[in-house]
Structures are given as C-alpha cells and as structure tokens.
Amino acid sequence: MSQTVIFSVGIVVFALTIWGAVMAGGIWLGQVDDANHQRGPVESDGEPKTTFP
C-alpha cells in the first residue's frame, strides 16, 4: 500500500473519531438538559423549589 493511501485512511479514521466524540458529547448534553428540565427549578440547597415569584 502506498503511503498516500495509508495517510488518507488515517485521516478518515481520525475525522470519524472526532465526529463520533462530538456527537456523543452532544447527545450526553441533551440528556443532561432534558433531565434538568424534567426536575424543575431547585433551591440552592438542592431541594425542589416550592415558591415561585
């Protein structure tokens, strides 16, 4: 195999790895955001907020 082919395959694998990490991070952040919205507002001590302005 020529060096150009090996280099090209390496670039593709690297790009897919970075893309996968970014997508996984985005999915994780979305799940964290959804979990925060489902819990509702909380006080600074971590208890659910009972009074609203």
Helices and strands as residue ranges (DSSP letters): H 3-39
